[in-house]
Amino acid sequence: KALASFQDLYVGLEPYRNDDEIFGGVLRKTAPAVFGLLAALELHPTNEKAGVFAPVGGFRAVSRAFARLSEACGVQICCNTTVTQIENDGVHIIANGKSDFIQADRIVVNADLPFATESLLVSDTRTIANDNPQDNFDWDDSFDFSSGVVAFHWSVNIPCHDLNTHNVFLSASSKKDAVKSWGAVRENVRSDMTDDTPFNFYVHRASKTDPAAAPKGCDSIMVLVPTETLERRKEYAKLARDEAIERYKGQFDDVYVAKIRKAVLNRLSAVESLQGLENNIVNEVIDTPATYGYYYNLAAGTPFALSHGFSQLSLTRPSPRSKRLENTFFVGASTRPGNGVPLV
């Protein structure tokens, strides 16, 4: 049951009823039982096409393929260019340190919708004071968000043969621990990450299916730990983007991240071949909600966008067409249809 319900995380929901919420929480953060069928169908032994598939070369191979296709169709892709504000008739940008304005009849925004409405779209409170709008970082916090994520990207000098492509480590020794392990989703609160703290995490070993992901005799693994999201600070909205991000990074400081890292390594040591894995890490990149927010313009720093409770699902999810600017449209998980075709 626990394994079949883990997929609820990716839509910002927990699998357990919350008696403190109306209708057991299904309007906000509790997944209807039917959502568990998605993973159960994939795991069922009669499903010969079961599993999760990924492209050779990683998902970056997909974006590169789209780029090649777009350019073949005449699209001009501008790199090292920052959009700082969107108006009815175009966008303000900063490229190579210089400000400019690009006219447009239609504007498609792939920044997260709650971020874009606060940080990019011109409004009564966000007006153009001059020809050089400031690049900032803020979001609309009136929604329910999915959990945040701390991710460890490890290059190790040994092969991790006992890991499959997709691995889920669950705290399910008791019903109490199982429910508590979903605290990051239910309450969006910080765990103390002590030795007996129940928490769940996912491990991806790309080289299991794509040998090009790591040199021979080595491995590349990613560990994803659900956490709380960033806590919005209104005063940061007035700061330059880089300064705001630095302050938000303080919500996931080195001490807290080190506790999560230690807890993950301790749980991994239950697999005999992974005992002492820390000594085999030759390169490490760590992402937190602050870095995800910075790289991908994600509100609250959550890579899973708005949660998919009934109050934010299907027709109740924000429209892809902007209510403020009639020529502006949103894409991404925080607008309709949301994460995953089955939820439509």
PyMOL commands that set and color helices and strands:
alter all, ss='L'
color gray80, all
select helices_A, chain A and resi 2-11+22-25+33-43+60-72+113-119+175-180+183-186+206-208+211-213+234-238+241-252+254-268+272-274+277-280+289-296+299-301+310-312+314-316+341-343
alter helices_A, ss='H'
color red, helices_A
select strands_A, chain A and resi 81-87+90-95+98-103+107-109+148-156+166-169+201-205+219-227+281-287+328-330
alter strands_A, ss='S'
color yellow, strands_A
deselect
rebuild
show_as cartoon
